[in-house]
Amino acid sequence: MIAQALLWWSGRSERERMLLAVMGTLIALLLFWLIVIRPIDNARAQAEARLEAATLAAGRVAAVADRVRLSRLTPAPALSSPLPLAVGTTAEAAGFTLSRLDPVAPDRVNIGISTARGPALFGWLAQLARQGVIVERITLRTNSDATLAVEGTLRVRAR
């Protein structure tokens, strides 16, 4: 096999040998680029994208950690009324009809709302949070009319 290749090579003219050598070099360079350089470049680009996503996630986590740290330093406001009454009153003021308001403990209530618009619901929950009532557990389901059905547990933030 090698002997046949050498015989074939020696049968070529000097110009043909030069052109074949240049072609072989170009093919080798192309294969090197396709097999080595391009996969390394793709891996580097993917690593940069993962690094950027991780950096953004780390920033979000740090911001949340700062808010949690700050909320622990800030004393919880005292409710002016018992928790079930405060939740019921603010829900009514926000335009929600509570389908369920069950006291579980002095500092905890289970709630249910059959229809609520998302922005209004989260605004109401934010208002409760400013009053020292936080969401312990919440389940949201979409209704057929683009509203939400809400089930959850609210509790008074520890002082």
N, C-alpha and C positions, 0 to 999 in steps of 0.2 A: 504494500500500500504506500509506504513512504518512498520506496524506490520509484513507483509510478508517478507520485507527486513530484519528485525531484526531476524525473525525466520530462514531465509535462512543463515544469518551471524552466528547465534549461532549453526547451523548445521555443520559448517566448523570446521576442526581441527585447532589447534594452528598454525601449519606450514602453512596451507592454508590461514589462516587469515593474517599471516605475509607476505606471497607472494602477496596476494591481496592488502595489504596496501602499499607495495613497488611498485607494479604495478600502483596503484592509484596515488601515489606520483610522479612517473616518468611521467605518463600521464598529471598530473597537471603542472609539470615543462615544459613539451613539449608544452602544450597549452599556458602557460604563455610566453614562448619564441616566439612561432608563432604569438600570438595575441598582445603582448606588446613590447617585446625587438626588434624583427625583423623590425616591421614598424618604430619604433623610430630610429633604425640604418639606415634604408633606407632614412628616412627623413633627418637625419644628413648628409649622403653622398650627397644627392641632394642639401642641403643647402650649403655644402662646394663647390660643383661644381658651383652653382650660384654665390657664393662669389668670386670664382676664375675668372669667366667670367666677373663679375662686376668690379673687380679690374683691369683686363686687359683693359676693356672698359674705366675705369676712367683714366688709364695711357695714353691711346691713346688720350682721350679728353684733358688731361692736356698738352700733347705734342703739339697738334694742337693749343690749347689756347696760349701756349708759342710762337709758330711760328706766330700766328696772332698778338700777342702783340709786338713781335719783328718787324714784317712787318709794323706795325703802327708807330713804332719808327724810322724805316728806311725810308727816303724820297724816293718816287717813282722816278726812273730815267726818265728823259725827253726824249721823242721820238725825233729822229733827223728829222723825216718827218711826214706828216699827217698820222693819224691812218689807213685809207684805204690803202695808199701806203705802209706803214710799214707791215701791215698784208699780203698784196699781195706779196710783195718782199720776206718776210721770208717764205711764203707758197711755192712760186716757188723755193726758194733755198732748201727747205726741200723736194721737189719733189712732191708737191701736186698741183693739178689743181683745182682751186676754181670754182665751178659751179655757185656760187653766192657770191657777195661781195657788199652788199648794205649799204651805210652810213645811219644811223638812226639819229644820232646827231653828233656834232663835236667830241665827245669822245666815240662813240658807233658805231659798225658795225654788221650787220647780215652776217653770212657766211654759205656756203653750200659746202660740198665736197662729191662727189658721191662715190669714192672709196679711202679708206685710211687703211693702216696697223696700228694696234693698237699701237705697240711700237713707230713707227715713229710719229704718231699723238700726243701721249702724250709727246714725246720729243720736238716736235714743240711747243706745248702748254706751256711746261716748259720754253723753250727759250723765248717765248713771255712774260711769267710771269717775267723773269729776266729783260726784257726790260720795264716792267711797264704796260703790257697789260694783263688783267685777264679775265677769262671766267665768264660771268654773267649767262648764261644759255646754256646748251648743251643737244642735243638729239642724241644718237648713236643707229643705227640699223644695224644688221648684214646683209650682202649681202650673196648671195649663194656661192660666191667664197672665203669665210672666211675673207673678208675685211669689213670695216665699212662705213656706210653712215652717214655723220655728218651734223647736222643743229645746229646752235647756235648763240649766241650773245657774242661779245667780247667788252670790254670797257677798257678805260685807268684807271689805279688805281688812286684814289684821292691822291692829294699831301698834 
